[in-house]
Amino acid sequence: MRRPVSRALGTTDLAMNYFELEPGDSFSGGLHTHRDQEEVLRSQ
């Protein structure tokens, strides 16, 4: 499940998405980098 949080908050300078994965699923974004932004991933 993916939820674009920044749209609901009405932000213009912040991008935030919420992803929820089932056990055994993987994030399709894979390992990557951004030159002009931070990215935080959290797992339980």
N, C-alpha and C positions, 0 to 999 in steps of 0.2 A: 504494500500500500504506500502511495506517495501523496503527500499533502503539501501544496505550495503555501506555506505560512505567510510569506511576505505579502502576497496578494490580499489575504484576509486582514492583515494589519495596515494595509495601505502605505507601505514603505516605498521609498524611491531610491534610497542609497544603501539598502540592505536586502540581501537575498537569503531566504531561509526556507528550507524544505524539511519535511518530516518523513522519514522512511521507516516502515515497520516490516521486518523480514521474519518469515517462519524459520524454525530450526532447520538447518541444512541448506537454506537458500543463500545466495550470494548477491552482493551489490554489483549491479551491472556496470557501474562507473569505473571499477577496477582501480589500480594504483595510478595516480596522475598528479600533476602539480599545477598551480596557478601562479602567475607572476605578479598579479595585482590584487589578490584577495586571500583571505584566510579560509580554511575549511576545517571543521571540527566533526569528528565521527565518534559516536559513543556506542558501545555494545554492552549488553547485560550478560 
